[in-house]
Amino acid sequence: MPWKECNQMDERLKFIARLLDGEKMAAVCRDFNVSRKTGYKILKRYNDVGLEGLTDRSRRPYRHANQLPVQIEALIVRCKQDKPHWGAPKIRERMARLYPDVHAPAISTVHAVLDRHGLVKRKTRRRNKATGTPLSITEQPNDLWCADYKGEFMLADRRYCYPLTITDFASRYLIACEALHTTKETYAFTVFESVFKEFGLPRAIRTDNGVPFASPNSLFNLSRLSVWWLRLGIAIERIKPGHPQQNGRHERMHLTLKLETTKPAARNFLEQQARFDTFIDGFNNERPHQALNMQVPAQRYQPSKRPYQGCRTSTIPSTTGPSR
């Protein structure tokens, strides 16, 4: 330690006193365990300002290298007050014209000064708040389908699985359960197109307000997937945010699916899909449902009479604007 663990002012006074008594600098520095450079520095401060020179000084620099002078900052604020509707680029240009001898700071610096003084108005982006749609109640197969992603879970190979499920509302028939590795709409298009080809088109599809069924940044929260459904003549129903009970039949199926196929999860996607396929067969053809008077869904369901005529997904325009 350069100084003993006591009052540093007292130590420096003792140090100076011994030098004033005529002792050599090297010997005194050795006793106080400080370098001779430090010793001469203390002696100089004492000779310049007296005892005040022995007190601790702030280590804060006199001036920060990148700090804007107070006078320039005041000019920026004054220019903004004169032209309250001007932004940083115009304020900087005005300063350069009015005060040609003053070095004009960067536009980003001008903006930072204005922001620091509360002279920048931030635009708040309006988001389309999902509210849900009117929900229908039907007892006819294919009048309404329900679709959702069962909560993701991890497979034994450390990859996450996102099952996309589709059911018929009236008959409880489980139309599809696909093990996907993402919720991106590209893969949802493939699943729905395959289902439409096999089972035909429903009159409406009910989902929540999440991706890829909806898009929070687009007009009417329409995603590319939902626009495709509309072009196929399929109506869209959405439950209210935070109200999963409005899709209660589908959620109840998810509970059974989770208990019978994911506890524990399979080793990989192929094995997990095989479990889902086995579950679909049992759920539709073997498992009786109390709500169906103990019938199985296959006894109540029949494919839609509305065939899928095809609609190229590549021609569907984006609902969120061009890619950047």
C-alpha positions in Angstrom: 0.0 0.0 0.0 1.4 3.5 -0.8 0.1 4.9 2.4 -0.7 3.3 5.7 -4.4 2.6 6.5 -5.0 5.8 8.5 -5.8 9.4 7.6 -4.0 10.2 4.4 -3.8 13.9 5.2 -1.9 13.1 8.4 0.5 10.8 6.5 1.2 13.5 4.0 1.8 16.1 6.8 4.3 13.7 8.4 5.9 13.1 5.0 6.4 16.9 4.4 7.5 17.5 8.0 10.4 15.1 7.7 11.5 16.6 4.4 11.4 20.1 5.9 13.6 18.8 8.8 16.2 18.1 6.1 15.9 14.3 5.6 16.6 12.9 2.2 13.8 12.3 -0.3 14.9 8.7 -0.9 14.9 7.7 2.7 11.6 9.3 3.5 9.9 7.7 0.5 11.3 4.3 1.6 9.9 4.6 5.1 6.4 5.6 3.7 6.6 2.9 0.9 6.0 5.3 -1.9 8.0 6.0 -5.1 10.2 9.1 -5.3 8.1 10.3 -8.2 5.1 10.4 -5.9 7.2 12.0 -3.2 8.3 14.9 -5.4 4.7 15.3 -6.6 3.5 15.8 -3.0 6.3 18.2 -2.3 5.5 20.3 -5.4 1.9 20.5 -4.5 2.8 21.7 -1.0 5.2 24.3 -2.3 2.6 25.6 -4.8 -0.6 25.9 -2.7 0.5 25.0 0.9 -1.5 22.6 3.1 -4.5 22.6 0.7 -2.2 20.8 -1.8 -2.1 17.8 0.5 -5.8 17.1 0.3 -7.3 14.5 -2.1 -8.1 15.8 -5.6 -10.9 14.7 -7.8 -9.8 12.3 -10.6 -12.6 13.6 -12.9 -11.0 15.0 -16.1 -11.3 18.7 -16.6 -13.0 18.2 -19.9 -14.3 15.1 -21.7 -12.9 14.6 -25.2 -16.3 14.2 -26.9 -18.3 16.6 -24.7 -20.0 19.4 -26.6 -19.2 22.9 -25.2 -22.0 24.4 -23.2 -22.2 27.4 -25.6 -22.7 25.2 -28.6 -25.4 23.2 -26.8 -27.2 26.4 -25.9 -27.1 27.6 -29.6 -28.7 24.3 -30.6 -31.5 24.7 -28.1 -32.1 28.3 -29.1 -32.3 27.4 -32.8 -34.8 24.7 -32.0 -36.9 27.1 -30.0 -36.9 29.6 -32.8 -37.9 26.8 -35.3 -39.8 24.2 -33.2 -41.0 22.2 -36.2 -37.5 21.7 -37.7 -35.5 18.5 -37.2 -31.8 18.0 -36.4 -30.6 18.3 -40.1 -32.2 21.7 -40.6 -31.2 22.9 -37.2 -27.6 22.0 -37.9 -27.8 23.8 -41.3 -29.3 26.9 -39.7 -26.4 27.0 -37.1 -23.9 26.7 -39.9 -25.4 29.7 -41.7 -25.9 31.9 -38.6 -22.6 31.1 -37.0 -20.1 30.3 -39.8 -17.1 30.5 -37.4 -18.5 27.8 -35.1 -17.7 24.2 -36.0 -21.2 22.6 -36.5 -21.6 19.3 -34.7 -22.8 16.1 -36.4 -26.6 15.7 -37.0 -26.6 12.8 -34.5 -25.1 15.1 -31.9 -27.7 17.8 -32.6 -30.5 15.2 -32.3 -29.0 13.9 -29.0 -28.9 17.5 -27.5 -32.5 18.1 -28.6 -33.6 14.8 -27.1 -31.8 15.5 -23.8 -33.7 18.8 -23.5 -37.0 17.1 -24.3 -37.4 18.8 -27.7 -37.9 15.6 -29.7 -41.4 14.3 -30.3 -41.5 10.5 -30.7 -44.1 9.0 -33.0 -46.0 6.1 -31.5 -46.8 3.4 -33.9 -50.4 2.3 -33.8 -50.9 -1.4 -33.7 -54.0 -3.2 -34.7 -55.4 -4.7 -31.5 -57.0 -8.1 -31.9 -60.5 -8.2 -30.6 -61.9 -11.5 -32.0 -64.8 -12.1 -34.3 -68.4 -13.4 -34.0 -68.3 -17.1 -33.4 -70.7 -19.5 -35.0 -72.3 -22.7 -33.6 -73.0 -25.4 -36.0 -73.8 -29.1 -35.9 -73.0 -30.0 -39.5 -69.6 -31.4 -40.5 -67.2 -29.1 -42.4 -69.3 -25.9 -41.5 -66.5 -25.0 -39.1 -63.0 -26.3 -38.6 -60.7 -25.4 -35.7 -57.0 -25.0 -36.0 -54.2 -24.3 -33.5 -50.6 -25.2 -32.5 -50.4 -27.3 -29.4 -47.8 -25.8 -27.0 -44.3 -26.6 -28.1 -42.3 -29.3 -26.4 -38.8 -30.7 -26.6 -38.0 -34.0 -28.2 -35.3 -36.3 -26.9 -32.9 -35.0 -29.6 -33.2 -31.5 -28.0 -35.2 -30.1 -30.9 -38.6 -28.4 -30.3 -41.8 -29.7 -31.8 -44.8 -27.5 -32.7 -47.8 -29.8 -33.5 -50.3 -28.1 -35.9 -53.7 -29.6 -35.3 -57.0 -29.3 -37.2 -60.4 -30.6 -36.1 -64.0 -30.5 -37.3 -66.1 -28.6 -34.8 -69.3 -30.6 -35.1 -68.0 -34.1 -35.2 -64.8 -33.7 -33.2 -63.0 -35.5 -36.0 -59.2 -34.9 -35.8 -58.3 -34.0 -39.4 -54.6 -33.5 -39.0 -51.8 -33.4 -36.4 -48.5 -32.6 -38.0 -45.2 -32.4 -36.1 -43.5 -29.2 -37.3 -40.2 -27.7 -36.2 -41.5 -24.1 -36.5 -44.7 -22.0 -36.7 -43.7 -20.3 -39.9 -46.5 -19.9 -42.4 -44.7 -21.7 -45.2 -45.1 -25.0 -43.5 -48.7 -24.3 -42.4 -49.5 -23.7 -46.1 -48.3 -27.2 -47.0 -50.3 -28.8 -44.2 -53.5 -27.0 -45.0 -53.2 -27.6 -48.8 -52.7 -31.3 -48.2 -55.8 -31.4 -45.9 -57.9 -29.5 -48.4 -57.0 -31.9 -51.1 -58.0 -34.9 -49.0 -61.1 -33.6 -47.1 -62.3 -30.6 -49.2 -62.9 -27.1 -48.0 -64.7 -26.0 -44.8 -67.1 -23.1 -44.7 -65.1 -21.4 -41.9 -61.9 -21.9 -39.8 -61.6 -20.8 -36.2 -58.2 -19.9 -34.8 -56.6 -17.7 -32.2 -54.8 -14.4 -33.1 -51.3 -15.8 -33.2 -48.9 -16.3 -36.1 -49.4 -17.6 -38.8 -53.1 -17.4 -38.5 -53.0 -13.6 -38.0 -50.5 -10.8 -38.4 -50.5 -7.9 -35.8 -48.9 -5.4 -38.2 -51.3 -5.9 -41.2 -54.7 -4.6 -42.3 -57.4 -6.3 -40.2 -54.7 -8.5 -38.8 -54.7 -10.6 -42.0 -51.8 -12.9 -42.6 -50.9 -14.4 -45.9 -52.4 -17.7 -44.7 -55.7 -16.1 -43.8 -55.8 -14.2 -47.1 -55.4 -17.5 -48.9 -58.3 -18.9 -47.0 -60.5 -16.0 -47.9 -59.6 -16.4 -51.6 -60.7 -20.0 -51.3 -64.1 -18.9 -50.0 -63.4 -19.9 -46.4 -64.7 -17.5 -43.7 -62.4 -16.6 -40.8 -63.3 -16.8 -37.1 -61.0 -15.7 -34.4 -61.4 -16.1 -30.6 -60.8 -13.2 -28.3 -57.2 -12.8 -27.0 -56.9 -14.6 -23.7 -60.1 -16.6 -24.1 -59.0 -20.1 -25.1 -62.3 -21.5 -23.8 -63.9 -20.1 -27.0 -62.0 -22.9 -28.8 -62.8 -25.3 -25.9 -63.4 -28.5 -27.9 -60.1 -28.1 -29.6 -58.2 -27.4 -26.4 -59.8 -30.4 -24.8 -58.4 -32.6 -27.6 -55.0 -31.0 -27.0 -55.1 -32.2 -23.4 -55.7 -35.8 -24.5 -53.1 -35.5 -27.2 -50.5 -34.3 -24.7 -51.1 -37.0 -22.2 -51.1 -39.9 -24.8 -48.2 -38.8 -27.1 -45.8 -36.5 -25.4 -45.3 -38.1 -21.9 -42.4 -38.8 -22.6 -41.6 -37.2 -25.9 -40.3 -39.3 -28.8 -36.6 -39.4 -29.8 -37.1 -37.5 -33.1 -39.6 -36.0 -35.4 -40.3 -39.2 -37.3 -41.1 -41.1 -34.2 -43.2 -38.3 -32.8 -45.2 -38.1 -36.1 -45.8 -41.9 -35.9 -47.2 -41.4 -32.4 -49.5 -38.6 -33.7 -50.7 -40.8 -36.6 -51.5 -43.6 -34.2 -53.4 -41.2 -31.9 -55.4 -39.8 -34.9 -56.6 -43.3 -35.8 -57.6 -44.1 -32.2 -59.2 -40.8 -31.5 -61.3 -40.9 -34.7 -62.2 -44.6 -34.9 -61.9 -46.1 -31.4 -62.4 -43.6 -28.7 -66.1 -42.9 -27.9 -67.1 -39.4 -27.0 -69.8 -38.6 -24.4 -70.7 -35.4 -26.4 -71.5 -37.7 -29.4 -73.6 -40.1 -27.4 -70.6 -42.4 -27.1 -70.1 -42.5 -30.9 -66.7 -42.1 -32.4 -66.0 -39.0 -34.6 -65.7 -41.1 -37.7 -69.3 -42.0 -37.4 -70.3 -38.4 -37.6 -67.8 -37.0 -40.1 -67.8 -37.1 -43.9 -65.5 -35.2 -46.3 -66.7 -31.8 -47.5 -68.6 -31.5 -50.7 -66.6 -28.4 -51.6 -63.6 -29.7 -53.5 -60.3 -27.9 -53.4 -59.7 -26.4 -56.9 -56.3 -25.1 -56.1 -54.9 -21.6 -55.5 -51.3 -20.8 -56.0 -49.9 -19.5 -52.8 -47.1 -17.8 -54.6 -49.6 -15.3 -56.1 -50.9 -14.2 -52.7 -49.7 -10.6 -52.0 -48.0 -9.8 -48.7 -50.2 -8.1 -46.2 -47.3 -6.4 -44.3 -45.6 -4.5 -47.2 -42.5 -5.3 -49.1 -39.5 -7.0 -47.5 -36.7 -4.7 -46.4 
